[in-house]
């Protein structure tokens, strides 16, 4: 297990070693026409092990959804990072999980009279002033809430891959189109990114359906656990069903795998949030394709061996 704060050199060495071995690289996110289908490309998935996704970055060891968290995931050797996207008062997309700023920033101290401190009630410039790291540890003091564009540029610089969640779209009409616009401007909607490096997900089936309608080439995922009877309806507009690990069984995973998704390939299952070895092995035995985790090192040790 990675211990916070660990020596940067040790983390970098781990990342270098995993890179030489193939690391967590996987072409599990593949679009139509790709030579490597979901779960069959290079990396651990090709060996039958689940792909490991660093949830909000390596968020067990660095403040979630910050650039520090994705940098740490990269240093630890993890390819895939997950994030959350919401929108400011002045229509800028930012990377933060909650629809309020209170839990992960110092907004209550900086703007004490603006409760309940909703993301949508603050401008991007105001949010940029906030400290999004001190709550986690003094070594992260001054970390900021990144804009989506800043986040995409860092993921690109790190040569990582992105599982992007559109958060609470009911609060932000048109956020699907806007997210795609920012992705396009950042160079993330070219053939290579779409085929190998990007998945868009949401708890809202309507939001996933909108994304699929706007960009049918994109790999999409629905967050939730539909009944087996309802799965064919989801297969019309998505490629993956990503459930909470407590809600699934091996039979349910098999039922998802038996269906062809929006791109005509077997549907996949990436489960969340798994942070301990026993649960990681349990869901691996159920046949999941990916595990979304705050502690990617713990899960990788449990299901992949390196």
C-alpha positions in Angstrom: 0.0 0.0 0.0 1.2 3.5 -0.8 1.8 5.4 2.4 1.1 9.2 2.4 3.4 11.1 2.1 5.7 8.6 0.4 9.0 9.4 -1.3 8.4 10.7 -4.7 11.4 8.8 -6.0 9.9 5.5 -4.9 6.6 6.3 -6.5 8.4 7.3 -9.7 10.4 4.1 -9.7 7.2 2.0 -9.3 5.6 3.9 -12.2 8.7 3.3 -14.4 8.7 -0.4 -13.5 5.0 -0.8 -14.3 5.6 1.0 -17.6 8.2 -1.5 -18.6 5.9 -4.4 -17.7 2.9 -2.9 -19.5 1.6 -1.3 -16.4 -2.1 -0.8 -16.2 -2.3 0.2 -19.8 -5.3 -1.3 -21.5 -7.2 -0.5 -24.7 -10.4 -1.5 -22.9 -12.0 1.8 -24.1 -12.2 1.2 -27.8 -14.5 2.7 -30.3 -16.1 1.2 -33.4 -13.7 0.0 -36.0 -10.8 -0.5 -33.6 -8.6 -3.5 -34.1 -8.7 -4.1 -30.3 -12.1 -4.6 -28.8 -13.0 -3.9 -25.2 -10.9 -5.9 -22.8 -8.7 -7.4 -25.5 -6.0 -4.9 -26.0 -2.5 -4.8 -24.5 -2.1 -4.6 -20.8 -3.6 -6.4 -17.9 -7.1 -6.8 -19.4 -5.6 -8.9 -22.1 -4.3 -11.3 -19.4 -7.8 -11.6 -17.8 -7.2 -9.1 -14.9 -9.6 -6.2 -14.4 -8.4 -2.7 -15.5 -7.8 -0.5 -12.5 -9.2 3.0 -12.5 -7.8 5.6 -10.1 -11.0 7.2 -8.7 -10.7 11.0 -8.7 -7.0 10.3 -9.1 -5.1 8.4 -6.4 -7.5 9.9 -4.0 -6.6 7.7 -1.0 -3.2 9.5 -1.0 -3.8 13.0 -2.5 -6.8 15.4 -2.5 -9.4 14.1 -4.9 -9.9 15.5 -8.3 -6.8 17.7 -8.1 -3.9 17.7 -10.5 -1.8 16.3 -7.6 -4.0 13.3 -7.5 -3.7 12.4 -11.1 0.1 13.1 -11.0 0.4 10.7 -8.2 -1.6 8.1 -10.0 0.8 8.5 -12.9 3.9 8.2 -10.6 2.4 5.0 -9.2 2.1 3.6 -12.7 -1.7 3.9 -13.2 -3.0 4.7 -16.7 -6.6 5.4 -16.1 -8.0 8.2 -13.9 -11.6 9.1 -13.2 -13.0 12.5 -12.6 -16.2 14.5 -12.0 -17.4 17.5 -14.0 -19.7 20.3 -12.9 -20.3 23.9 -14.0 -19.7 27.3 -12.5 -22.0 30.4 -12.4 -20.2 31.8 -15.5 -20.4 28.5 -17.4 -16.9 27.1 -17.0 -16.6 23.4 -16.4 -14.6 22.4 -13.3 -13.5 19.1 -11.9 -15.1 18.5 -8.5 -17.3 15.7 -7.1 -19.8 17.5 -4.8 -22.3 20.1 -6.0 -21.1 22.2 -3.1 -17.5 23.5 -2.5 -17.6 23.1 1.3 -16.2 19.6 1.8 -13.1 19.8 -0.3 -12.1 23.5 -0.2 -11.8 26.4 2.2 -14.8 28.2 0.7 -16.5 28.6 4.1 -13.6 30.6 5.3 -13.1 32.7 2.2 -16.8 33.3 1.4 -18.5 32.9 4.8 -21.7 34.7 3.8 -22.5 32.6 0.7 -23.9 29.3 2.1 -24.7 26.7 0.9 -21.6 27.3 -1.3 -23.0 25.6 -4.5 -20.5 25.2 -7.4 -23.1 26.8 -9.7 -23.2 30.0 -7.5 -19.5 30.8 -7.9 -17.6 32.0 -10.8 -14.5 30.2 -12.1 -12.3 33.0 -10.9 -13.7 32.7 -7.4 -13.3 29.0 -7.3 -9.7 29.4 -8.6 -9.0 31.3 -5.3 -9.9 28.4 -3.1 -7.6 25.9 -1.4 -8.6 22.4 -2.4 -5.7 20.6 -0.7 -5.3 21.7 2.9 -8.3 19.7 4.1 -6.4 16.5 3.0 -2.9 17.4 4.3 -0.6 20.4 4.8 1.7 19.1 2.0 -1.1 19.8 -0.4 -1.9 23.3 0.8 -2.7 25.6 -2.2 -3.9 22.9 -4.6 -6.8 24.3 -6.7 -10.0 23.0 -8.2 -9.0 22.6 -11.8 -11.0 23.5 -14.8 -11.8 20.7 -17.1 -9.5 22.1 -19.7 -6.6 22.3 -17.2 -7.4 18.7 -16.1 -7.5 17.4 -19.7 -4.2 19.1 -20.5 -2.5 17.4 -17.5 -3.9 14.0 -18.2 -2.6 14.4 -21.8 0.8 15.5 -20.5 0.9 12.5 -18.3 -0.1 10.2 -21.2 -3.0 8.9 -19.1 -6.5 7.9 -20.0 -9.8 9.3 -18.7 -13.0 8.0 -17.3 -15.0 11.3 -17.3 -18.2 11.5 -15.2 -20.8 14.2 -16.0 -22.0 14.9 -12.5 -25.6 15.9 -11.7 -26.5 17.0 -15.3 -30.0 17.9 -14.1 -28.4 21.0 -12.4 -26.6 22.0 -15.6 -28.8 22.0 -18.8 -26.6 21.5 -21.9 -23.6 20.2 -19.9 -23.3 17.2 -22.3 -22.7 19.4 -25.3 -20.4 21.7 -23.4 -18.3 18.8 -22.1 -17.9 17.5 -25.7 -17.0 21.0 -26.8 -14.2 21.3 -24.2 -13.0 17.8 -25.0 -12.9 18.7 -28.7 -11.0 21.9 -28.1 -8.5 20.1 -26.0 -7.8 17.5 -28.7 -9.6 14.6 -27.0 -12.2 13.8 -29.7 -9.7 12.7 -32.4 -9.8 9.1 -33.5 -7.0 7.9 -31.2 -8.4 9.4 -28.0 -11.9 8.2 -28.8 -10.7 4.7 -29.6 -8.2 4.2 -26.7 -8.2 6.9 -24.1 -11.7 8.2 -23.2 -14.9 6.9 -21.6 -17.8 9.2 -20.7 -20.2 8.1 -17.9 -23.1 9.4 -15.8 -25.7 8.3 -13.3 -28.2 9.8 -15.6 -29.4 7.5 -18.4 -30.7 10.6 -20.2 -27.3 12.2 -20.1 -25.5 9.1 -21.4 -28.1 8.9 -24.2 -27.5 12.5 -25.1 -23.7 12.0 -25.3 -24.2 8.9 -27.4 -26.6 10.8 -29.7 -24.1 13.7 -30.2 -21.0 11.5 -30.6 -22.0 7.9 -31.4 -18.3 7.0 -31.7 -17.6 7.6 -28.0 -17.5 4.8 -25.5 -20.1 5.5 -22.8 -21.0 4.0 -19.5 -24.1 4.1 -17.3 -23.5 4.3 -13.5 -26.0 2.1 -11.7 -27.4 -1.4 -11.5 -30.3 -1.9 -13.9 -32.4 -5.1 -13.5 -31.5 -7.9 -15.9 -34.8 -7.3 -17.7 -33.9 -3.6 -18.3 -30.4 -4.2 -19.5 -31.3 -4.5 -23.3 -32.7 -1.0 -23.2 -29.4 0.4 -21.9 -27.5 -1.6 -24.5 -29.1 0.6 -27.1 -27.1 3.7 -26.1 -24.2 2.6 -23.9 -21.2 0.2 -23.9 -20.8 -0.4 -20.2 -22.8 -0.7 -17.0 -20.8 0.5 -14.0 -22.4 -0.5 -10.7 -21.7 -0.2 -7.0 -19.9 -3.4 -6.0 -22.4 -4.2 -3.3 -25.3 -4.5 -5.8 -23.9 -7.1 -8.2 -23.5 -10.8 -8.5 -21.6 -13.1 -10.9 -24.9 -13.9 -12.6 -25.7 -10.2 -13.1 -22.2 -9.5 -14.6 -22.7 -12.5 -16.9 -26.1 -11.1 -18.0 -24.4 -7.8 -18.9 -21.6 -9.6 -20.8 -24.2 -11.5 -22.8 -25.5 -8.3 -24.5 -24.0 -6.3 -27.3 -23.7 -2.7 -26.5 -24.1 0.5 -28.7 -21.0 -0.4 -30.7 -22.0 -4.0 -31.3 -19.4 -5.4 -28.8 -20.0 -7.3 -25.6 -20.9 -5.0 -22.9 -18.5 -4.4 -20.0 -18.8 -3.9 -16.2 -16.5 -1.6 -14.2 -17.5 -1.6 -10.6 -16.9 1.0 -7.8 -15.7 1.9 -5.1 -13.4 -1.0 -4.1 -10.5 -0.1 -1.8 -9.6 -3.4 -0.1 -8.0 -6.6 -1.4 -10.7 -9.0 -0.3 -13.4 -7.1 -2.2 -11.2 -6.6 -5.2 -10.7 -10.4 -5.4 -14.4 -11.0 -4.9 -15.5 -8.8 -7.8 -12.7 -10.2 -9.9 -14.2 -13.6 -9.4 -17.5 -12.2 -10.5 -15.9 -11.4 -13.8 -15.9 -7.6 -13.8 -13.8 -5.9 -16.5 -12.7 -3.0 -14.4 -12.4 -1.8 -10.8 -12.7 1.9 -9.8 -10.8 2.6 -6.6 -9.4 5.3 -4.4 -6.4 3.0 -3.6 -5.3 1.7 -7.0 -2.1 0.1 -5.6 -4.1 -2.0 -3.1 -6.5 -3.3 -5.8 -3.7 -3.9 -8.4 -1.7 -5.9 -5.9 -4.9 -8.0 -5.2 -6.0 -8.7 -8.7 -3.0 -8.3 -10.9 0.1 -9.1 -9.0 2.1 -6.1 -10.2 
